Each structure stands twice: as structure tokens, then as C-alpha cells.
Amino acid sequence: MNPNYAAKVKEKIHKVLRIGFIRPVKRSTWLSPIVNVLKKNGQSRVCVDYRKLNAATVMDAFPLPFMDKVLDAVADYECYNFLDGFSGYNQIRMHTDDQEKAVGKPVLSNGN
């Protein structure tokens, strides 16, 4: 990794370790590389390149619906719940059996 970014990446990884979004993994049969992506505002975002994992994944027969269809379906309800975009996918628990495939990606330590 570029030495200019290595310290920032290490800092971000330690942060998500401290707050429990990821946990150390001793061994895994899956490995995806970490990449550092610069955002428009100059900050960096630590990402994982999952192209090889995606190629080996069986596609879901029930993809997520379009947002306009979801909003039409819930229009008559008086209470809604939304995920906070600040933490993104870290709010969604990953099934324990799938955690080994996400080495390098934040994995909830209490995921099911």
C-alpha cells in the first residue's frame, strides 16, 4: 500500500475494531484486498474489492425493489423506520456463516 495512505488506513481499521464493527480473523479461505479511495472532499475511504467474491456468489432470486415501489407500498402507514446512512452497512448484521467471506470488510462481532 502507498505509504502516504497506510497510516490513515491503519487508523480507520483500528477505529472500527474499537467500536466493534469488525473483529480479528485468524484464518479464512476467502481474501479480498483493501483499497483506499479518495473522496471529492480530499478525505479517504477504506473499501474492499469484492469483484472475485461477487463472481463466485449465486445471485439472489429476490433483488431489492426500487425505492418508489417501496414508498408506494408503505404510503398508508403512520410509522416508518430508516437506517442511518452515517454508519452504512455496519448496521446490518451479517450471518455468521458468511463472515469468513468478508475478511477485510467490517463484520459485526454479534452478527447472525
N, CA and C atoms as an extended XYZ file, in Angstrom:
336
Properties=species:S:1:pos:R:3:atomname:S:1:resname:S:1:resid:I:1 pbc="F F F"
N         0.851       -1.176        0.000 N   MET     1
C         0.000        0.000        0.000 CA  MET     1
C         0.895        1.238        0.000 C   MET     1
N         0.429        2.274       -0.643 N   ASN     2
C         1.141        3.539       -0.690 CA  ASN     2
C         1.399        4.020        0.742 C   ASN     2
N         2.656        4.283        1.085 N   PRO     3
C         2.977        4.711        2.453 CA  PRO     3
C         2.252        5.994        2.878 C   PRO     3
N         1.900        6.843        1.912 N   ASN     4
C         1.181        8.075        2.249 CA  ASN     4
C        -0.204        7.789        2.822 C   ASN     4
N        -0.788        6.661        2.453 N   TYR     5
C        -2.137        6.324        2.903 CA  TYR     5
C        -2.160        5.254        3.986 C   TYR     5
N        -1.056        4.523        4.158 N   ALA     6
C        -1.029        3.384        5.079 CA  ALA     6
C        -1.418        3.781        6.504 C   ALA     6
N        -0.920        4.902        6.996 N   ALA     7
C        -1.232        5.329        8.370 CA  ALA     7
C        -2.715        5.655        8.515 C   ALA     7
N        -3.300        6.319        7.500 N   LYS     8
C        -4.735        6.648        7.554 CA  LYS     8
C        -5.589        5.392        7.529 C   LYS     8
N        -5.207        4.440        6.690 N   VAL     9
C        -5.956        3.183        6.610 CA  VAL     9
C        -5.862        2.436        7.930 C   VAL     9
N        -4.669        2.369        8.496 N   LYS    10
C        -4.479        1.689        9.780 CA  LYS    10
C        -5.323        2.346       10.867 C   LYS    10
N        -5.367        3.672       10.876 N   GLU    11
C        -6.171        4.401       11.861 CA  GLU    11
C        -7.666        4.074       11.715 C   GLU    11
N        -8.146        4.039       10.473 N   LYS    12
C        -9.570        3.729       10.251 CA  LYS    12
C        -9.897        2.299       10.654 C   LYS    12
N        -8.989        1.377       10.386 N   ILE    13
C        -9.212       -0.019       10.772 CA  ILE    13
C        -9.243       -0.146       12.294 C   ILE    13
N        -8.330        0.518       12.994 N   HIS    14
C        -8.333        0.473       14.458 CA  HIS    14
C        -9.607        1.092       15.029 C   HIS    14
N       -10.124        2.119       14.378 N   LYS    15
C       -11.361        2.753       14.846 CA  LYS    15
C       -12.530        1.770       14.788 C   LYS    15
N       -12.705        1.087       13.651 N   VAL    16
C       -13.831        0.151       13.554 CA  VAL    16
C       -13.617       -1.091       14.408 C   VAL    16
N       -12.362       -1.434       14.698 N   LEU    17
C       -12.091       -2.507       15.668 CA  LEU    17
C       -12.554       -2.098       17.057 C   LEU    17
N       -12.189       -0.862       17.470 N   ARG    18
C       -12.546       -0.368       18.812 CA  ARG    18
C       -14.056       -0.320       19.023 C   ARG    18
N       -14.795        0.100       18.014 N   ILE    19
C       -16.242        0.246       18.198 CA  ILE    19
C       -17.009       -1.039       17.915 C   ILE    19
N       -16.307       -2.102       17.537 N   GLY    20
C       -16.944       -3.407       17.403 CA  GLY    20
C       -17.553       -3.716       16.056 C   GLY    20
N       -17.271       -2.916       15.024 N   PHE    21
C       -17.812       -3.211       13.693 CA  PHE    21
C       -17.080       -4.370       13.038 C   PHE    21
N       -15.811       -4.563       13.381 N   ILE    22
C       -15.051       -5.684       12.855 CA  ILE    22
C       -14.376       -6.400       14.005 C   ILE    22
N       -13.883       -7.589       13.708 N   ARG    23
C       -13.148       -8.363       14.703 CA  ARG    23
C       -11.995       -9.063       13.992 C   ARG    23
N       -10.934       -9.375       14.718 N   PRO    24
C        -9.798      -10.077       14.096 CA  PRO    24
C       -10.196      -11.473       13.624 C   PRO    24
N        -9.629      -11.896       12.511 N   VAL    25
C        -9.856      -13.232       11.967 CA  VAL    25
C        -8.489      -13.887       11.793 C   VAL    25
N        -8.320      -15.070       12.386 N   LYS    26
C        -7.025      -15.739       12.307 CA  LYS    26
C        -6.810      -16.387       10.947 C   LYS    26
N        -7.830      -17.060       10.432 N   ARG    27
C        -7.712      -17.759        9.154 CA  ARG    27
C        -9.014      -17.653        8.389 C   ARG    27
N        -8.887      -17.606        7.079 N   SER    28
C       -10.066      -17.592        6.222 CA  SER    28
C        -9.693      -18.161        4.868 C   SER    28
N       -10.627      -18.833        4.235 N   THR    29
C       -10.393      -19.339        2.879 CA  THR    29
C       -10.692      -18.261        1.844 C   THR    29
N       -11.252      -17.141        2.281 N   TRP    30
C       -11.578      -16.028        1.395 CA  TRP    30
C       -10.701      -14.836        1.739 C   TRP    30
N       -10.297      -14.093        0.729 N   LEU    31
C        -9.498      -12.900        0.963 CA  LEU    31
C        -9.804      -11.885       -0.127 C   LEU    31
N       -10.111      -10.667        0.271 N   SER    32
C       -10.372       -9.576       -0.668 CA  SER    32
C        -9.475       -8.406       -0.289 C   SER    32
N        -8.847       -7.774       -1.274 N   PRO    33
C        -7.906       -6.693       -0.968 CA  PRO    33
C        -8.580       -5.412       -0.488 C   PRO    33
N        -7.928       -4.731        0.423 N   ILE    34
C        -8.372       -3.418        0.898 CA  ILE    34
C        -7.846       -2.372       -0.073 C   ILE    34
N        -8.680       -1.424       -0.419 N   VAL    35
C        -8.255       -0.322       -1.281 CA  VAL    35
C        -8.633        0.997       -0.620 C   VAL    35
N        -7.803        1.994       -0.824 N   ASN    36
C        -8.062        3.317       -0.284 CA  ASN    36
C        -8.593        4.184       -1.422 C   ASN    36
N        -9.782        4.761       -1.238 N   VAL    37
C       -10.410        5.576       -2.269 CA  VAL    37
C       -10.501        7.010       -1.771 C   VAL    37
N       -10.000        7.933       -2.567 N   LEU    38
C       -10.089        9.344       -2.201 CA  LEU    38
C       -11.443        9.902       -2.610 C   LEU    38
N       -12.117       10.560       -1.650 N   LYS    39
C       -13.406       11.200       -1.932 CA  LYS    39
C       -13.161       12.587       -2.520 C   LYS    39
N       -14.207       13.182       -3.075 N   LYS    40
C       -14.094       14.501       -3.701 CA  LYS    40
C       -13.609       15.569       -2.730 C   LYS    40
N       -13.946       15.407       -1.446 N   ASN    41
C       -13.541       16.406       -0.450 CA  ASN    41
C       -12.112       16.195        0.057 C   ASN    41
N       -11.374       15.243       -0.513 N   GLY    42
C        -9.993       15.007       -0.133 CA  GLY    42
C        -9.803       13.959        0.948 C   GLY    42
N       -10.878       13.584        1.633 N   GLN    43
C       -10.780       12.545        2.653 CA  GLN    43
C       -10.669       11.180        1.981 C   GLN    43
N       -10.224       10.207        2.744 N   SER    44
C       -10.104        8.865        2.182 CA  SER    44
C       -11.160        7.947        2.771 C   SER    44
N       -11.503        6.939        2.005 N   ARG    45
C       -12.471        5.919        2.440 CA  ARG    45
C       -11.814        4.562        2.223 C   ARG    45
N       -11.803        3.742        3.249 N   VAL    46
C       -11.252        2.405        3.140 CA  VAL    46
C       -12.357        1.498        2.597 C   VAL    46
N       -12.075        0.858        1.475 N   CYS    47
C       -13.044       -0.016        0.805 CA  CYS    47
C       -12.412       -1.389        0.592 C   CYS    47
N       -13.225       -2.319        0.170 N   VAL    48
C       -12.755       -3.664       -0.128 CA  VAL    48
C       -13.176       -4.004       -1.544 C   VAL    48
N       -12.282       -4.604       -2.304 N   ASP    49
C       -12.564       -5.010       -3.678 CA  ASP    49
C       -13.150       -6.421       -3.660 C   ASP    49
N       -14.461       -6.509       -3.832 N   TYR    50
C       -15.161       -7.796       -3.756 CA  TYR    50
C       -15.497       -8.373       -5.118 C   TYR    50
N       -14.796       -7.980       -6.171 N   ARG    51
C       -15.138       -8.479       -7.508 CA  ARG    51
C       -15.018       -9.997       -7.613 C   ARG    51
N       -13.968      -10.589       -7.061 N   LYS    52
C       -13.815      -12.047       -7.144 CA  LYS    52
C       -14.866      -12.764       -6.297 C   LYS    52
N       -15.171      -12.238       -5.113 N   LEU    53
C       -16.228      -12.828       -4.289 CA  LEU    53
C       -17.577      -12.708       -4.991 C   LEU    53
N       -17.850      -11.556       -5.580 N   ASN    54
C       -19.107      -11.374       -6.309 CA  ASN    54
C       -19.234      -12.353       -7.472 C   ASN    54
N       -18.120      -12.623       -8.156 N   ALA    55
C       -18.146      -13.564       -9.281 CA  ALA    55
C       -18.469      -14.984       -8.817 C   ALA    55
N       -18.109      -15.327       -7.572 N   ALA    56
C       -18.360      -16.663       -7.033 CA  ALA    56
C       -19.696      -16.771       -6.301 C   ALA    56
N       -20.427      -15.668       -6.210 N   THR    57
C       -21.672      -15.627       -5.456 CA  THR    57
C       -22.870      -15.946       -6.343 C   THR    57
N       -23.776      -16.776       -5.823 N   VAL    58
C       -25.024      -17.063       -6.524 CA  VAL    58
C       -25.927      -15.853       -6.352 C   VAL    58
N       -26.451      -15.346       -7.456 N   MET    59
C       -27.290      -14.147       -7.406 CA  MET    59
C       -28.609      -14.429       -6.690 C   MET    59
N       -29.078      -13.450       -5.941 N   ASP    60
C       -30.336      -13.536       -5.204 CA  ASP    60
C       -31.505      -13.518       -6.182 C   ASP    60
N       -32.422      -14.460       -6.015 N   ALA    61
C       -33.590      -14.517       -6.892 CA  ALA    61
C       -34.595      -13.414       -6.568 C   ALA    61
N       -34.416      -12.756       -5.427 N   PHE    62
C       -35.328      -11.712       -5.000 CA  PHE    62
C       -34.544      -10.431       -4.742 C   PHE    62
N       -34.203       -9.684       -5.788 N   PRO    63
C       -33.427       -8.453       -5.587 CA  PRO    63
C       -34.235       -7.396       -4.845 C   PRO    63
N       -33.534       -6.401       -4.301 N   LEU    64
C       -34.219       -5.308       -3.610 CA  LEU    64
C       -35.115       -4.551       -4.581 C   LEU    64
N       -36.296       -4.159       -4.140 N   PRO    65
C       -37.201       -3.416       -5.022 CA  PRO    65
C       -36.742       -1.970       -5.204 C   PRO    65
N       -37.263       -1.325       -6.227 N   PHE    66
C       -36.978        0.086       -6.432 CA  PHE    66
C       -37.638        0.904       -5.326 C   PHE    66
N       -37.006        2.002       -4.939 N   MET    67
C       -37.481        2.806       -3.814 CA  MET    67
C       -38.900        3.318       -4.046 C   MET    67
N       -39.277        3.701       -5.268 N   ASP    68
C       -40.628        4.210       -5.499 CA  ASP    68
C       -41.677        3.128       -5.236 C   ASP    68
N       -41.346        1.865       -5.506 N   LYS    69
C       -42.271        0.757       -5.217 CA  LYS    69
C       -42.425        0.573       -3.705 C   LYS    69
N       -41.325        0.699       -2.974 N   VAL    70
C       -41.367        0.568       -1.516 CA  VAL    70
C       -42.220        1.688       -0.924 C   VAL    70
N       -42.001        2.913       -1.361 N   LEU    71
C       -42.752        4.052       -0.827 CA  LEU    71
C       -44.244        3.938       -1.135 C   LEU    71
N       -44.587        3.442       -2.320 N   ASP    72
C       -45.992        3.219       -2.652 CA  ASP    72
C       -46.619        2.178       -1.719 C   ASP    72
N       -45.858        1.135       -1.391 N   ALA    73
C       -46.380        0.048       -0.559 CA  ALA    73
C       -46.593        0.466        0.893 C   ALA    73
N       -45.847        1.458        1.387 N   VAL    74
C       -45.949        1.852        2.793 CA  VAL    74
C       -46.651        3.198        2.982 C   VAL    74
N       -47.235        3.716        1.937 N   ALA    75
C       -47.802        5.069        1.969 CA  ALA    75
C       -48.876        5.267        3.036 C   ALA    75
N       -49.637        4.247        3.375 N   ASP    76
C       -50.746        4.407        4.314 CA  ASP    76
C       -50.370        4.164        5.775 C   ASP    76
N       -49.110        3.855        6.042 N   TYR    77
C       -48.691        3.607        7.420 CA  TYR    77
C       -48.317        4.912        8.103 C   TYR    77
N       -48.471        4.954        9.432 N   GLU    78
C       -48.173        6.189       10.153 CA  GLU    78
C       -46.797        6.189       10.807 C   GLU    78
N       -46.091        5.061       10.800 N   CYS    79
C       -44.785        4.983       11.435 CA  CYS    79
C       -43.795        4.308       10.478 C   CYS    79
N       -42.605        4.896       10.353 N   TYR    80
C       -41.569        4.375        9.466 CA  TYR    80
C       -40.266        4.251       10.226 C   TYR    80
N       -39.381        3.400        9.742 N   ASN    81
C       -38.063        3.233       10.330 CA  ASN    81
C       -37.038        3.229        9.210 C   ASN    81
N       -35.986        4.026        9.348 N   PHE    82
C       -34.958        4.115        8.328 CA  PHE    82
C       -33.596        3.839        8.944 C   PHE    82
N       -32.684        3.306        8.142 N   LEU    83
C       -31.301        3.141        8.593 CA  LEU    83
C       -30.596        4.483        8.512 C   LEU    83
N       -29.738        4.726        9.445 N   ASP    84
C       -28.924        5.933        9.444 CA  ASP    84
C       -27.785        5.739        8.456 C   ASP    84
N       -27.695        6.575        7.431 N   GLY    85
C       -26.678        6.433        6.407 CA  GLY    85
C       -25.267        6.695        6.891 C   GLY    85
N       -25.109        7.268        8.079 N   PHE    86
C       -23.777        7.588        8.589 CA  PHE    86
C       -22.922        6.332        8.746 C   PHE    86
N       -23.514        5.282        9.284 N   SER    87
C       -22.754        4.058        9.503 CA  SER    87
C       -22.928        3.055        8.377 C   SER    87
N       -23.815        3.317        7.452 N   GLY    88
C       -23.991        2.462        6.284 CA  GLY    88
C       -24.264        1.017        6.630 C   GLY    88
N       -23.562        0.113        5.939 N   TYR    89
C       -23.841       -1.311        6.099 CA  TYR    89
C       -23.428       -1.856        7.450 C   TYR    89
N       -22.737       -1.096        8.264 N   ASN    90
C       -22.332       -1.588        9.573 CA  ASN    90
C       -23.517       -1.777       10.506 C   ASN    90
N       -24.692       -1.328       10.125 N   GLN    91
C       -25.876       -1.502       10.959 CA  GLN    91
C       -26.608       -2.803       10.651 C   GLN    91
N       -26.239       -3.463        9.577 N   ILE    92
C       -26.931       -4.674        9.158 CA  ILE    92
C       -26.087       -5.879        9.559 C   ILE    92
N       -26.662       -6.766       10.331 N   ARG    93
C       -25.911       -7.924       10.798 CA  ARG    93
C       -25.649       -8.896        9.647 C   ARG    93
N       -24.451       -9.440        9.657 N   MET    94
C       -24.065      -10.424        8.660 CA  MET    94
C       -24.202      -11.805        9.281 C   MET    94
N       -24.745      -12.738        8.520 N   HIS    95
C       -24.905      -14.096        9.016 CA  HIS    95
C       -23.539      -14.666        9.371 C   HIS    95
N       -23.462      -15.372       10.483 N   THR    96
C       -22.205      -15.915       10.981 CA  THR    96
C       -21.496      -16.773        9.929 C   THR    96
N       -22.246      -17.580        9.179 N   ASP    97
C       -21.653      -18.448        8.153 CA  ASP    97
C       -20.989      -17.657        7.036 C   ASP    97
N       -21.404      -16.409        6.829 N   ASP    98
C       -20.873      -15.606        5.736 CA  ASP    98
C       -19.736      -14.681        6.161 C   ASP    98
N       -19.468      -14.587        7.440 N   GLN    99
C       -18.447      -13.660        7.915 CA  GLN    99
C       -17.065      -13.984        7.383 C   GLN    99
N       -16.744      -15.270        7.220 N   GLU   100
C       -15.406      -15.619        6.742 CA  GLU   100
C       -15.156      -15.119        5.331 C   GLU   100
N       -16.201      -14.908        4.551 N   LYS   101
C       -16.043      -14.424        3.182 CA  LYS   101
C       -15.754      -12.932        3.136 C   LYS   101
N       -15.986      -12.254        4.235 N   ALA   102
C       -15.849      -10.796        4.263 CA  ALA   102
C       -14.595      -10.346        4.992 C   ALA   102
N       -13.554      -11.141        4.971 N   VAL   103
C       -12.301      -10.743        5.604 CA  VAL   103
C       -11.854       -9.430        4.986 C   VAL   103
N       -11.574       -8.453        5.832 N   GLY   104
C       -11.170       -7.145        5.344 CA  GLY   104
C       -12.317       -6.162        5.359 C   GLY   104
N       -13.532       -6.656        5.287 N   LYS   105
C       -14.703       -5.790        5.348 CA  LYS   105
C       -15.199       -5.780        6.782 C   LYS   105
N       -15.702       -4.648        7.275 N   PRO   106
C       -16.247       -4.655        8.630 CA  PRO   106
C       -17.301       -5.731        8.819 C   PRO   106
N       -17.139       -6.528        9.859 N   VAL   107
C       -18.056       -7.600       10.187 CA  VAL   107
C       -18.523       -7.395       11.613 C   VAL   107
N       -19.818       -7.337       11.831 N   LEU   108
C       -20.326       -7.161       13.181 CA  LEU   108
C       -19.953       -8.366       14.030 C   LEU   108
N       -19.429       -8.100       15.208 N   SER   109
C       -18.984       -9.174       16.069 CA  SER   109
C       -20.156       -9.969       16.633 C   SER   109
N       -21.344       -9.387       16.642 N   ASN   110
C       -22.511      -10.108       17.156 CA  ASN   110
C       -23.456      -10.468       16.029 C   ASN   110
N       -22.960      -10.535       14.791 N   GLY   111
C       -23.806      -10.771       13.619 CA  GLY   111
C       -24.392      -12.159       13.574 C   GLY   111
N       -25.615      -12.228       13.043 N   ASN   112
C       -26.301      -13.502       12.834 CA  ASN   112
C       -26.643      -13.614       11.387 C   ASN   112
